Amino acid sequence: MAQQMPGEFVVEDGGIAKSLSGSPGDAARGRAIVVNRQTGLCLLCHSGPFPEERFQGTLAPSLAGAGVRLNESQLRLRIADGRRLHPDTIMPSYYRTDGLTRVAPGFAGKPILNADQIEDVIAFLMTLR
């Protein structure tokens, strides 16, 4: 399956059922993205089962148990474009590129994470049970 362009996805039943990349993600790569403070920035707002990481966020729900609370489809929507569910969220839309405001010119039209990276993060979050 060809990789979709950023921002192209179908939302049904509160989630995005189809993989954005057309293939399953890698949980080890996903964990690396989640804890990387330059790539995913997840720990800026979230905390989780990462004892080696100092200064985890308290603004958003803990990532511990994410794979129990939400299914892959629900996680995919929250990461790709959480504003579809909560228009006032402070969480960035990691895959959506259209209709955004206050985007630096060098980042305009580019997703924060590509489709493969989002699938990797989902694969990792599904291991958090």
Order of alpha helices (4+ residues) and beta strands (2+ residues): alpha-alpha-alpha-alpha
